[in-house]
Every structure is written in C-alpha cells, then in structure tokens.
Amino acid sequence: MENKKLNKILNKIKKEFEFATSKFGSFNNTHEGYAVLLEEVDELWENVKLKQGDPYRTPSITQEAIHVATMAIRLIYDCGGMK
C-alpha cells in the first residue's frame, strides 16, 4: 500500500537532510547533534505556543517539524553507530 502523504513528508525530510548536510557538514559528536536537535525542537515549540489553532501558521509548524525530523535522522546518521 502506497501512502502518498507519508512519501511526500519523507521526500521533504530527505531534501532537507541533503541541504543541511551539504551546507553544514556532519555533526562532530553526539553533543553537537543533540544541541542542534534541541534547538529545532525549541523552535517548533515556540511556533506551536504562539500560533496554536491558527490555520495560517500550519506551514511554519510543518516546516519546523520537518527540521526536527531531519536533525534526528542526522544524529542517527552521523553519530548513531549504524553501519
């Protein structure tokens, strides 16, 4: 079963991953990865608190959630020890 909505989200995360990695390189260690991830979570939380229930703010919240997902994947990719 193909889920078009999920594929669209995953494609956005992949593009953001490629952009962030090419612009900033890999995380140097887990501390840096955690700090960047936490910053993105904080930005998402600020958007949620400020515009809760505002349908015009949804794209911003969506973009911040994509950033959170991307940084979590980068942390796994750069520091997670998976081969």
C-alpha positions in Angstrom: 0.0 0.0 0.0 1.5 3.3 -1.1 0.9 6.2 1.3 1.3 9.4 -0.8 1.1 11.8 2.2 3.9 9.9 4.0 6.1 9.7 0.9 5.7 13.5 0.4 6.8 14.1 4.0 9.7 11.7 3.8 10.8 13.4 0.5 10.8 16.8 2.2 12.9 15.4 5.1 15.3 13.8 2.6 15.7 17.1 0.7 16.2 19.0 4.0 18.8 16.3 5.1 20.7 16.7 1.9 20.6 20.5 2.1 21.7 20.7 5.7 24.5 18.1 5.3 25.9 19.9 2.2 25.7 23.3 3.9 26.9 22.4 7.4 28.6 19.0 7.1 28.3 16.2 9.6 27.8 16.6 13.3 31.2 16.3 15.1 29.7 14.4 18.0 26.5 13.5 19.8 26.6 16.6 21.9 26.5 18.8 18.9 23.8 16.7 17.3 21.7 16.9 20.5 22.2 20.7 20.7 21.1 21.2 17.2 18.1 18.9 17.6 17.1 20.6 20.8 17.3 24.0 19.1 14.9 22.7 16.4 12.5 21.3 19.0 12.5 24.7 20.8 11.7 26.4 17.5 8.8 24.0 16.9 7.5 24.6 20.4 7.6 28.3 20.0 5.6 28.1 16.8 3.1 25.8 18.5 2.7 28.1 21.6 2.4 31.3 19.6 0.0 30.2 16.9 -1.9 27.3 18.5 -5.0 26.8 16.4 -4.1 29.3 13.8 -4.6 27.6 10.4 -2.4 30.2 8.6 0.6 29.2 10.8 0.4 25.5 9.9 3.1 25.7 7.1 5.6 27.1 9.7 4.8 24.4 12.2 5.1 21.8 9.5 8.5 23.1 8.4 9.8 23.1 12.0 8.6 19.6 12.4 10.5 18.6 9.3 13.6 20.3 10.7 13.2 18.2 13.9 12.8 15.0 12.0 15.8 15.9 9.8 18.1 16.7 12.7 17.0 13.4 14.5 17.9 11.5 11.4 21.2 13.4 11.1 22.1 12.5 14.7 21.4 8.8 13.9 23.3 9.1 10.6 26.4 10.9 11.9 26.6 9.6 15.4 24.4 6.6 15.8 27.0 3.9 15.0 24.8 2.2 12.4 26.7 0.7 9.6 
